[in-house]
Amino acid sequence: MANQKIRVTLLKSLAHQLSDIANSARGLGLRRIRQSVEVADTPSNRGMVTRASHLLKVEKV
């Protein structure tokens, strides 16, 4: 898993989400709809992706 990355794209709004779900998406660096970021494929980042999975699209890079 060394240097593996995943691309995460925010597909739906963070408005009206539970605060821990919105904070997980923001923790990944996502602020706007259709914004994509590349993050390291670590257990902590995977946990944040799992928490907000209904708002995100995830791809391996």
Residue, then its C-alpha position, 0 to 999 in steps of 0.5 A: m500500500a506504499n504511496q497508493k492514492i485514491r481520488v475522491t469526488l464530492l457528488k452531493s451537498l454537505a448541507h443538512q448532513l450530520s456534522d460528523i459526516a460533513n466533517s469527514a468530507r471536509g477532512l478529506g479536503l472536499r469543499r464544493i460539489r464536483q471537487s476531486v482530491e487525491v488522498a493517500d489510501t490509509p485506514s484513517n482516510r478510508g474511514m472518512v470515505t466510508r462515513a460519507s460514502h453516500l456523498l462520494k465517488v471513489e476511484k483508485v489512481 
